[in-house]
Amino acid sequence: MSILTRKYPFQRDGNWIKDCLIYCFIVFLILYLLQPFGLSLYQGSILLVSLLFGGVTFLCCLVYGYLVAKPIKKRVQTWRIWHEIVSILGQVLFIGLCNFLLFTCVFHYPLRLDLCLTFVYWTFIIGIFISVLSTFMSYQRYLRGRLNDLLDKTTDKQTGIEVTIHDTRVRGNDVTLPINDLLYIEAQKNNVVVGYLKEGKLRKDELQTSLSAVLNDLSEYDNIFQCHRSFVVNLNSITKAYGNSNGYTMELGGGLATVPVSRSFVGKLKSFIA
């Protein structure tokens, strides 16, 4: 159930209008082409009726979006996946109820409470499936391209904090740097390579130590994350991420370096975002 508490990206206003038009078009096509609910027996213009239901769907989306969903999102500090599912389900129920009322007016059907409750019940059942499917498809699509936006970055909190990565050689040189300049650490045989920013450029230093020792030294920092058996990354330095369930690639420091997230660590990364 932890997946339901993961952060979900806010929907932009432009996308909201687009989604309203898509829902409107889908309702229109279903009614006009399939003609369900006895619509094929209608004596008037099926095209106009289909357009009418599509138009009502569009208006319902706008009203629900701007008068209900948008104000609620402004009040909720962190929008979660379960919030999005409930929001979409509410929208589906609102659209269904308005279209039911329109149906009774167009076809002169008696407005009875038992019929209304039955309609709402089946709309709710279907709406749960639609809400969950829509939310998780959108989340996965967003996760592939905008993973960095879902991370709680602690760059401001860690300003001025320096970390030291120790070299175990007798005459080895430890690397001390601001944690915000650290990009990644890569294991190479018996050594590690530390990639970090130096005067705006990528610098690499090789030390004799292990990745597990580095992780132990930096264990108090939540943004230091092992994303691959050979890589540890500073999540604050991510500027872009892309991929799928088989693995991701992270761009660090504005594209100065790229680090893989192996398939075995994808689940851990998603849980980390929660």
C-alpha positions as CSV (number, residue, x, y, z in Angstrom):
1,M,0.0,0.0,0.0
2,S,3.0,2.3,0.3
3,I,2.7,3.1,-3.4
4,L,-0.5,5.0,-2.7
5,T,1.4,7.5,-0.5
6,R,4.0,8.3,-3.1
7,K,4.1,11.9,-4.4
8,Y,2.1,12.6,-7.5
9,P,3.0,15.6,-9.7
10,F,0.5,18.5,-9.9
11,Q,-1.4,18.7,-13.2
12,R,-0.8,21.9,-15.1
13,D,-3.8,24.1,-16.2
14,G,-3.0,23.6,-19.9
15,N,-3.1,19.8,-19.5
16,W,-6.4,20.1,-17.6
17,I,-8.1,21.8,-20.5
18,K,-6.6,19.1,-22.9
19,D,-7.9,16.3,-20.7
20,C,-11.4,17.9,-20.6
21,L,-11.4,17.9,-24.4
22,I,-10.3,14.3,-24.5
23,Y,-13.0,13.2,-22.1
24,C,-15.6,15.1,-24.1
25,F,-14.4,13.5,-27.4
26,I,-14.5,10.0,-25.9
27,V,-18.0,10.4,-24.6
28,F,-19.1,11.8,-28.0
29,L,-17.6,8.9,-29.9
30,I,-19.0,6.2,-27.6
31,L,-22.5,7.6,-27.9
32,Y,-22.4,8.4,-31.6
33,L,-20.7,5.2,-32.8
34,L,-21.9,2.6,-30.3
35,Q,-25.2,4.2,-29.5
36,P,-25.7,2.5,-26.1
37,F,-28.5,2.8,-23.6
38,G,-31.1,2.6,-26.3
39,L,-29.8,5.6,-28.1
40,S,-30.3,3.9,-31.5
41,L,-34.1,4.1,-30.9
42,Y,-34.0,7.9,-30.5
43,Q,-36.1,9.6,-33.1
44,G,-34.2,12.9,-33.2
45,S,-30.6,13.7,-34.3
46,I,-28.2,11.2,-32.7
47,L,-25.3,13.5,-33.7
48,L,-26.7,16.5,-31.8
49,V,-27.5,14.4,-28.7
50,S,-24.0,12.9,-28.7
51,L,-22.5,16.4,-29.0
52,L,-24.8,17.6,-26.2
53,F,-23.6,14.8,-23.8
54,G,-20.0,15.5,-24.9
55,G,-20.4,19.2,-24.2
56,V,-21.9,18.5,-20.7
57,T,-18.9,16.2,-20.0
58,F,-16.5,19.0,-21.0
59,L,-18.3,21.6,-18.8
60,C,-18.4,19.1,-15.9
61,C,-14.6,18.6,-16.2
62,L,-14.0,22.4,-16.1
63,V,-16.3,23.0,-13.2
64,Y,-14.9,20.1,-11.2
65,G,-11.4,21.0,-12.0
66,Y,-11.5,24.7,-11.2
67,L,-14.0,24.7,-8.4
68,V,-13.1,21.5,-6.6
69,A,-9.8,19.8,-7.6
70,K,-7.7,22.9,-8.0
71,P,-8.6,24.5,-4.7
72,I,-8.1,21.2,-2.9
73,K,-4.6,20.8,-4.4
74,K,-3.6,24.2,-3.2
75,R,-4.5,23.3,0.3
76,V,-2.8,19.9,0.3
77,Q,0.9,20.3,1.0
78,T,2.0,17.1,-0.7
79,W,-0.2,15.6,-3.4
80,R,-0.1,11.8,-3.2
81,I,-1.2,9.1,-5.6
82,W,-4.2,8.2,-3.4
83,H,-5.3,11.9,-3.6
84,E,-5.2,11.8,-7.4
85,I,-7.2,8.5,-7.5
86,V,-9.9,10.0,-5.2
87,S,-9.9,13.2,-7.2
88,I,-10.4,11.4,-10.6
89,L,-13.1,9.2,-9.0
90,G,-15.0,12.2,-7.8
91,Q,-14.8,13.7,-11.3
92,V,-16.1,10.5,-12.9
93,L,-19.0,10.5,-10.4
94,F,-19.8,14.2,-11.0
95,I,-19.8,13.7,-14.8
96,G,-21.9,10.6,-14.5
97,L,-24.5,12.2,-12.3
98,C,-24.8,15.3,-14.6
99,N,-25.1,13.1,-17.7
100,F,-27.8,11.0,-15.9
101,L,-29.8,14.1,-15.2
102,L,-29.4,15.2,-18.8
103,F,-30.5,11.7,-19.9
104,T,-33.8,12.0,-18.0
105,C,-34.4,15.4,-19.6
106,V,-33.6,14.4,-23.2
107,F,-35.5,11.1,-23.1
108,H,-38.3,12.3,-20.7
109,Y,-37.4,9.5,-18.3
110,P,-38.8,9.6,-14.8
111,L,-36.3,10.9,-12.2
112,R,-36.4,8.2,-9.6
113,L,-34.2,7.9,-6.6
114,D,-33.7,4.1,-6.9
115,L,-32.5,4.6,-10.6
116,C,-30.2,7.4,-9.6
117,L,-28.6,5.4,-6.8
118,T,-28.2,2.4,-9.1
119,F,-26.6,4.6,-11.7
120,V,-24.2,6.1,-9.1
121,Y,-23.3,2.7,-7.8
122,W,-22.2,1.3,-11.2
123,T,-20.5,4.6,-12.1
124,F,-18.6,4.2,-8.8
125,I,-17.5,0.6,-9.6
126,I,-16.4,1.5,-13.1
127,G,-14.9,4.8,-11.9
128,I,-12.6,3.0,-9.5
129,F,-11.1,1.0,-12.3
130,I,-10.7,4.1,-14.5
131,S,-9.2,6.2,-11.7
132,V,-6.6,3.7,-10.7
133,L,-5.6,2.8,-14.3
134,S,-5.5,6.5,-15.3
135,T,-3.5,7.6,-12.3
136,F,-0.8,4.8,-12.5
137,M,-0.4,5.2,-16.3
138,S,0.1,8.9,-15.9
139,Y,2.5,8.4,-12.9
140,Q,4.6,5.9,-14.8
141,R,4.8,8.1,-17.8
142,Y,5.8,11.1,-15.7
143,L,8.3,9.0,-13.7
144,R,10.1,8.1,-16.9
145,G,10.9,11.7,-17.8
146,R,10.6,13.8,-14.7
147,L,11.9,11.6,-11.8
148,N,13.9,14.5,-10.4
149,D,10.7,16.5,-9.8
150,L,9.4,13.8,-7.5
151,L,12.5,13.8,-5.2
152,D,12.7,15.8,-1.9
153,K,15.9,17.6,-2.6
154,T,17.8,18.9,0.4
155,T,20.3,21.2,-1.4
156,D,19.4,24.3,0.6
157,K,19.5,22.5,3.9
158,Q,23.0,21.1,3.2
159,T,24.6,24.4,2.1
160,G,27.9,24.7,3.9
161,I,28.1,21.1,4.9
162,E,31.3,19.3,3.9
163,V,31.9,15.6,3.7
164,T,35.1,13.5,3.6
165,I,35.7,10.4,1.6
166,H,38.7,8.5,3.0
167,D,41.5,6.9,1.1
168,T,42.7,3.8,2.9
169,R,46.2,3.9,1.4
170,V,49.0,4.8,3.9
171,R,49.8,7.9,1.9
172,G,46.4,8.3,0.3
173,N,44.7,11.7,0.0
174,D,41.2,12.0,1.4
175,V,38.7,14.0,-0.6
176,T,36.9,16.7,1.4
177,L,34.2,18.7,-0.5
178,P,30.9,20.4,0.0
179,I,28.2,17.7,-0.2
180,N,26.3,19.8,-2.7
181,D,29.2,19.5,-5.1
182,L,29.2,15.7,-4.9
183,L,27.7,14.1,-8.0
184,Y,28.4,10.3,-7.8
185,I,30.8,7.7,-6.6
186,E,31.7,4.7,-8.8
187,A,33.3,1.4,-7.7
188,Q,36.1,0.3,-9.9
189,K,37.8,-3.0,-8.8
190,N,39.4,-2.2,-5.4
191,N,39.0,1.6,-5.8
192,V,36.3,4.1,-6.1
193,V,36.1,7.2,-8.4
194,V,34.5,10.3,-6.9
195,G,32.8,12.5,-9.4
196,Y,32.2,16.1,-8.2
197,L,32.0,19.7,-9.3
198,K,35.1,21.8,-9.2
199,E,34.7,25.4,-10.4
200,G,31.7,24.4,-12.4
201,K,33.5,21.5,-14.1
202,L,33.4,17.7,-13.5
203,R,36.4,16.4,-11.6
204,K,37.2,12.8,-10.9
205,D,39.4,11.5,-8.0
206,E,40.3,7.9,-7.5
207,L,40.6,6.6,-4.0
208,Q,41.4,3.2,-2.5
209,T,38.3,2.2,-0.6
210,S,35.1,0.3,-1.1
211,L,31.6,1.5,-2.0
212,S,30.3,0.0,1.2
213,A,32.8,2.0,3.3
214,V,31.7,5.2,1.5
215,L,28.1,4.4,2.1
216,N,28.8,3.8,5.8
217,D,30.7,7.2,6.1
218,L,27.8,9.0,4.4
219,S,24.9,7.0,6.0
220,E,23.5,10.1,7.8
221,Y,22.7,11.8,4.5
222,D,19.4,10.6,3.0
223,N,20.2,12.0,-0.4
224,I,23.2,9.7,-0.8
225,F,21.6,6.7,-2.6
226,Q,22.9,3.5,-4.1
227,C,21.3,3.2,-7.5
228,H,23.5,0.4,-8.9
229,R,25.9,-2.2,-7.5
230,S,28.7,0.0,-8.8
231,F,27.2,3.5,-8.3
232,V,26.2,5.8,-5.5
233,V,24.6,9.1,-6.5
234,N,23.7,12.4,-4.8
235,L,20.0,12.7,-5.5
236,N,20.3,16.5,-5.1
237,S,22.4,16.7,-8.2
238,I,19.9,15.0,-10.5
239,T,18.8,17.3,-13.3
240,K,17.1,14.8,-15.5
241,A,16.0,11.1,-15.4
242,Y,14.6,8.9,-18.1
243,G,13.9,5.2,-18.6
244,N,11.4,2.5,-17.7
245,S,10.8,-0.4,-15.3
246,N,13.9,-2.1,-16.6
247,G,16.1,0.8,-15.4
248,Y,16.7,4.5,-15.5
249,T,19.5,6.8,-16.4
250,M,20.1,10.0,-14.4
251,E,21.8,13.1,-15.6
252,L,23.8,14.9,-13.0
253,G,25.1,18.4,-12.7
254,G,23.2,19.7,-15.7
255,G,24.4,16.9,-18.0
256,L,28.1,16.7,-16.9
257,A,27.7,13.1,-15.9
258,T,25.2,10.2,-16.3
259,V,24.6,7.4,-13.9
260,P,22.6,4.2,-14.4
261,V,19.9,2.9,-12.1
262,S,19.9,-0.9,-12.5
263,R,16.7,-2.9,-12.7
264,S,17.3,-4.4,-9.3
265,F,17.4,-0.9,-7.7
266,V,14.3,0.5,-9.5
267,G,11.9,-0.7,-6.8
268,K,14.1,0.7,-4.1
269,L,14.2,4.0,-5.8
270,K,10.4,4.2,-6.2
271,S,10.1,3.3,-2.5
272,F,12.6,6.0,-1.7
273,I,10.4,8.5,-3.4
274,A,7.4,7.6,-1.3
